[in-house]
Amino acid sequence: MVRRSSDQEAAARRAEGERAAQMAAAQNGDAAAYEALLLSLLAPLRAFVHGRGVDAGEVEDVVQEIVILIHRARHTWRADRPFDPWMWAIARNASTDALRRLGRERARRGREPERTTGDGEAPLASALDAASGALDPEALLAARELTPELADALAQLPDGQRQAVELLYLEQLPVSEAAARAGVSASALKVRAHRGSRALRRALLAGERR
């Protein structure tokens, strides 16, 4: 094991302290601190997920899952406890689940997944969308909570965005399978789903303010 110098240890402690302060501020409604925190997590999470053996073409999807899980579990972190062990526990569990899922998918298809370049902005964008308000269309769709407001907003989406949202968030298909169903590339499908999710959130938030 590589031992860190005292300067490196001190820098690591300062960085963890900064992340903890940012999460504490985020829990108190500071969106800017939350954005800064998530930005700081992306690079180490990518390295961690890749190091655990996740295929290069799936790393961004797994990082996105981890960031969203961090968002959904953020209320469970306590300011009197270290931040990094809490965060890495979520990352380990999510990456383990992803490896199992991807292994099942490969076995079912009988081939290796396509190695495509992921959308590096997707994890942050998804989590920031979730942080922008209490309404989470992706979570509602995944839980099959198709409220009248959400159903109406979904119906107003362009066909491509609506199909992407339904395949990924309602049916919860793997990206590669959803892309094949839609007849587009995986990256194009993720862009459509991301835009559709943002549009749904705007519609739901607008309804809440009326």
C-alpha positions as a Markdown table, in Angstrom:
| # | Residue | x | y | z |
|---|---|---|---|---|
| 1 | Met | 0.0 | 0.0 | 0.0 |
| 2 | Val | 1.3 | 3.5 | -0.9 |
| 3 | Arg | 1.8 | 5.6 | 2.2 |
| 4 | Arg | 0.8 | 9.3 | 2.0 |
| 5 | Ser | 3.1 | 12.0 | 3.3 |
| 6 | Ser | 2.0 | 14.2 | 6.2 |
| 7 | Asp | 1.3 | 17.0 | 3.7 |
| 8 | Gln | -0.9 | 14.7 | 1.6 |
| 9 | Glu | -2.7 | 13.5 | 4.8 |
| 10 | Ala | -3.3 | 17.1 | 5.8 |
| 11 | Ala | -4.6 | 18.0 | 2.3 |
| 12 | Ala | -6.9 | 15.0 | 2.4 |
| 13 | Arg | -8.3 | 16.0 | 5.7 |
| 14 | Arg | -8.9 | 19.6 | 4.5 |
| 15 | Ala | -10.7 | 18.3 | 1.4 |
| 16 | Glu | -12.9 | 16.1 | 3.4 |
| 17 | Gly | -13.7 | 18.9 | 5.8 |
| 18 | Glu | -14.6 | 21.1 | 2.8 |
| 19 | Arg | -16.9 | 18.4 | 1.4 |
| 20 | Ala | -18.6 | 18.0 | 4.8 |
| 21 | Ala | -19.1 | 21.8 | 5.1 |
| 22 | Gln | -20.6 | 21.8 | 1.6 |
| 23 | Met | -23.0 | 19.0 | 2.5 |
| 24 | Ala | -24.0 | 20.7 | 5.7 |
| 25 | Ala | -24.7 | 23.9 | 3.7 |
| 26 | Ala | -26.6 | 21.9 | 1.1 |
| 27 | Gln | -28.8 | 20.4 | 3.8 |
| 28 | Asn | -29.6 | 24.0 | 4.8 |
| 29 | Gly | -30.7 | 24.8 | 1.3 |
| 30 | Asp | -27.5 | 26.2 | -0.2 |
| 31 | Ala | -27.7 | 25.1 | -3.9 |
| 32 | Ala | -24.4 | 26.6 | -4.8 |
| 33 | Ala | -22.6 | 24.6 | -2.1 |
| 34 | Tyr | -24.4 | 21.4 | -3.3 |
| 35 | Glu | -23.3 | 22.0 | -6.9 |
| 36 | Ala | -19.7 | 22.6 | -5.8 |
| 37 | Leu | -19.8 | 19.4 | -3.8 |
| 38 | Leu | -21.1 | 17.3 | -6.7 |
| 39 | Leu | -18.6 | 18.7 | -9.1 |
| 40 | Ser | -15.8 | 17.8 | -6.7 |
| 41 | Leu | -17.1 | 14.2 | -6.5 |
| 42 | Leu | -17.3 | 13.4 | -10.2 |
| 43 | Ala | -13.6 | 12.7 | -10.9 |
| 44 | Pro | -12.9 | 10.5 | -7.8 |
| 45 | Leu | -16.1 | 8.6 | -8.4 |
| 46 | Arg | -15.2 | 7.9 | -12.0 |
| 47 | Ala | -11.8 | 6.6 | -11.0 |
| 48 | Phe | -13.4 | 4.5 | -8.2 |
| 49 | Val | -16.0 | 3.0 | -10.5 |
| 50 | His | -13.4 | 2.3 | -13.2 |
| 51 | Gly | -11.1 | 0.7 | -10.7 |
| 52 | Arg | -13.8 | -1.7 | -9.6 |
| 53 | Gly | -13.9 | -3.2 | -13.0 |
| 54 | Val | -17.0 | -1.5 | -14.6 |
| 55 | Asp | -16.7 | -1.4 | -18.4 |
| 56 | Ala | -15.5 | 1.9 | -19.7 |
| 57 | Gly | -18.7 | 2.4 | -21.6 |
| 58 | Glu | -20.8 | 2.0 | -18.5 |
| 59 | Val | -18.8 | 4.1 | -16.1 |
| 60 | Glu | -20.8 | 7.3 | -16.6 |
| 61 | Asp | -24.1 | 5.5 | -16.1 |
| 62 | Val | -22.9 | 4.1 | -12.8 |
| 63 | Val | -21.5 | 7.4 | -11.6 |
| 64 | Gln | -24.9 | 8.9 | -12.4 |
| 65 | Glu | -26.6 | 6.3 | -10.3 |
| 66 | Ile | -24.2 | 7.0 | -7.4 |
| 67 | Val | -24.7 | 10.8 | -7.5 |
| 68 | Ile | -28.4 | 10.4 | -7.6 |
| 69 | Leu | -28.3 | 8.0 | -4.6 |
| 70 | Ile | -26.1 | 10.5 | -2.7 |
| 71 | His | -28.8 | 13.1 | -3.4 |
| 72 | Arg | -31.6 | 10.9 | -2.3 |
| 73 | Ala | -29.8 | 9.8 | 0.9 |
| 74 | Arg | -28.4 | 13.3 | 1.7 |
| 75 | His | -30.7 | 13.7 | 4.6 |
| 76 | Thr | -29.2 | 10.6 | 6.3 |
| 77 | Trp | -25.7 | 12.2 | 6.7 |
| 78 | Arg | -25.1 | 13.8 | 10.0 |
| 79 | Ala | -22.9 | 16.8 | 10.4 |
| 80 | Asp | -21.2 | 15.3 | 13.4 |
| 81 | Arg | -20.0 | 12.3 | 11.4 |
| 82 | Pro | -17.3 | 12.2 | 8.7 |
| 83 | Phe | -18.5 | 12.7 | 5.2 |
| 84 | Asp | -16.2 | 10.5 | 3.2 |
| 85 | Pro | -17.0 | 7.1 | 4.8 |
| 86 | Trp | -20.7 | 7.8 | 4.3 |
| 87 | Met | -20.2 | 8.8 | 0.6 |
| 88 | Trp | -17.9 | 5.9 | -0.2 |
| 89 | Ala | -20.3 | 3.4 | 1.4 |
| 90 | Ile | -23.0 | 4.5 | -1.1 |
| 91 | Ala | -20.5 | 4.3 | -3.9 |
| 92 | Arg | -19.3 | 0.8 | -3.0 |
| 93 | Asn | -22.9 | -0.5 | -2.7 |
| 94 | Ala | -24.0 | 1.1 | -5.9 |
| 95 | Ser | -21.0 | -0.1 | -7.9 |
| 96 | Thr | -21.4 | -3.6 | -6.6 |
| 97 | Asp | -25.0 | -3.6 | -7.6 |
| 98 | Ala | -24.0 | -2.3 | -11.0 |
| 99 | Leu | -21.4 | -5.0 | -11.6 |
| 100 | Arg | -24.0 | -7.7 | -10.7 |
| 101 | Arg | -26.6 | -6.1 | -13.0 |
| 102 | Leu | -24.1 | -5.7 | -15.9 |
| 103 | Gly | -23.0 | -9.2 | -15.5 |
| 104 | Arg | -26.5 | -10.5 | -15.8 |
| 105 | Glu | -27.1 | -8.3 | -18.8 |
| 106 | Arg | -24.0 | -9.6 | -20.5 |
| 107 | Ala | -25.0 | -13.2 | -19.8 |
| 108 | Arg | -28.5 | -12.6 | -21.1 |
| 109 | Arg | -27.3 | -11.1 | -24.3 |
| 110 | Gly | -24.4 | -13.4 | -24.7 |
| 111 | Arg | -22.0 | -10.6 | -25.8 |
| 112 | Glu | -19.9 | -7.8 | -24.4 |
| 113 | Pro | -21.6 | -4.4 | -24.1 |
| 114 | Glu | -20.7 | -1.7 | -26.6 |
| 115 | Arg | -17.9 | 0.6 | -25.5 |
| 116 | Thr | -19.2 | 4.0 | -26.1 |
| 117 | Thr | -18.1 | 7.4 | -24.7 |
| 118 | Gly | -20.3 | 8.4 | -21.8 |
| 119 | Asp | -21.8 | 11.9 | -21.3 |
| 120 | Gly | -19.6 | 13.4 | -18.6 |
| 121 | Glu | -22.2 | 16.0 | -17.7 |
| 122 | Ala | -25.0 | 13.6 | -17.1 |
| 123 | Pro | -24.3 | 12.7 | -13.4 |
| 124 | Leu | -24.0 | 16.3 | -12.3 |
| 125 | Ala | -27.0 | 17.4 | -14.4 |
| 126 | Ser | -29.3 | 14.7 | -13.0 |
| 127 | Ala | -28.3 | 15.4 | -9.4 |
| 128 | Leu | -28.6 | 19.1 | -9.8 |
| 129 | Asp | -32.1 | 18.6 | -11.4 |
| 130 | Ala | -33.0 | 16.7 | -8.3 |
| 131 | Ala | -31.6 | 19.4 | -6.0 |
| 132 | Ser | -33.5 | 22.1 | -7.7 |
| 133 | Gly | -36.8 | 21.1 | -6.0 |
| 134 | Ala | -38.6 | 18.4 | -4.0 |
| 135 | Leu | -40.3 | 17.0 | -7.1 |
| 136 | Asp | -38.4 | 14.2 | -8.8 |
| 137 | Pro | -40.1 | 13.0 | -12.1 |
| 138 | Glu | -37.6 | 10.2 | -12.5 |
| 139 | Ala | -38.2 | 8.9 | -9.0 |
| 140 | Leu | -42.0 | 9.2 | -9.5 |
| 141 | Leu | -41.8 | 7.3 | -12.8 |
| 142 | Ala | -39.5 | 4.6 | -11.3 |
| 143 | Ala | -42.0 | 4.1 | -8.4 |
| 144 | Arg | -44.9 | 4.0 | -10.9 |
| 145 | Glu | -46.4 | 7.1 | -9.3 |
| 146 | Leu | -47.8 | 8.6 | -12.5 |
| 147 | Thr | -49.7 | 11.5 | -11.0 |
| 148 | Pro | -52.2 | 13.4 | -13.2 |
| 149 | Glu | -49.8 | 16.3 | -13.3 |
| 150 | Leu | -46.9 | 14.1 | -14.3 |
| 151 | Ala | -49.0 | 12.2 | -16.9 |
| 152 | Asp | -50.1 | 15.5 | -18.4 |
| 153 | Ala | -46.5 | 16.9 | -18.5 |
| 154 | Leu | -45.3 | 13.6 | -20.1 |
| 155 | Ala | -47.9 | 13.8 | -22.8 |
| 156 | Gln | -46.7 | 17.3 | -23.7 |
| 157 | Leu | -43.1 | 16.2 | -24.4 |
| 158 | Pro | -41.8 | 15.7 | -28.0 |
| 159 | Asp | -42.2 | 12.1 | -29.1 |
| 160 | Gly | -38.5 | 11.3 | -28.9 |
| 161 | Gln | -38.1 | 12.7 | -25.4 |
| 162 | Arg | -41.3 | 11.0 | -24.1 |
| 163 | Gln | -40.2 | 7.7 | -25.5 |
| 164 | Ala | -36.7 | 8.0 | -23.9 |
| 165 | Val | -38.2 | 9.0 | -20.5 |
| 166 | Glu | -40.7 | 6.1 | -20.6 |
| 167 | Leu | -38.0 | 3.5 | -21.6 |
| 168 | Leu | -35.4 | 4.6 | -19.1 |
| 169 | Tyr | -37.4 | 5.8 | -16.1 |
| 170 | Leu | -40.8 | 4.1 | -16.4 |
| 171 | Glu | -39.8 | 0.7 | -17.9 |
| 172 | Gln | -36.3 | 1.1 | -16.4 |
| 173 | Leu | -34.6 | -0.6 | -19.3 |
| 174 | Pro | -30.8 | -0.7 | -19.6 |
| 175 | Val | -29.5 | 2.2 | -21.8 |
| 176 | Ser | -28.3 | -0.2 | -24.5 |
| 177 | Glu | -31.7 | -2.0 | -24.7 |
| 178 | Ala | -33.7 | 1.2 | -24.6 |
| 179 | Ala | -31.5 | 2.7 | -27.4 |
| 180 | Ala | -32.1 | -0.4 | -29.5 |
| 181 | Arg | -35.8 | -0.1 | -28.9 |
| 182 | Ala | -35.8 | 3.5 | -29.9 |
| 183 | Gly | -33.6 | 3.0 | -32.9 |
| 184 | Val | -31.0 | 5.6 | -31.8 |
| 185 | Ser | -27.5 | 5.5 | -30.2 |
| 186 | Ala | -27.1 | 5.2 | -26.5 |
| 187 | Ser | -25.7 | 8.8 | -26.2 |
| 188 | Ala | -28.6 | 10.2 | -28.2 |
| 189 | Leu | -31.1 | 8.4 | -26.0 |
| 190 | Lys | -29.5 | 9.7 | -22.9 |
| 191 | Val | -29.6 | 13.3 | -24.3 |
| 192 | Arg | -33.3 | 12.9 | -25.1 |
| 193 | Ala | -34.1 | 11.5 | -21.6 |
| 194 | His | -32.1 | 14.2 | -19.9 |
| 195 | Arg | -33.9 | 16.9 | -21.8 |
| 196 | Gly | -37.3 | 15.3 | -21.2 |
| 197 | Ser | -36.6 | 15.0 | -17.5 |
| 198 | Arg | -35.7 | 18.6 | -17.2 |
| 199 | Ala | -38.9 | 19.6 | -19.1 |
| 200 | Leu | -40.9 | 17.4 | -16.8 |
| 201 | Arg | -39.3 | 19.0 | -13.7 |
| 202 | Arg | -40.0 | 22.5 | -15.0 |
| 203 | Ala | -43.6 | 21.6 | -15.7 |
| 204 | Leu | -44.1 | 20.1 | -12.2 |
| 205 | Leu | -42.5 | 23.0 | -10.5 |
| 206 | Ala | -44.6 | 25.5 | -12.5 |
| 207 | Gly | -47.7 | 23.6 | -11.4 |
| 208 | Glu | -46.6 | 23.8 | -7.7 |
| 209 | Arg | -46.1 | 27.5 | -7.9 |
| 210 | Arg | -49.6 | 28.1 | -9.4 |
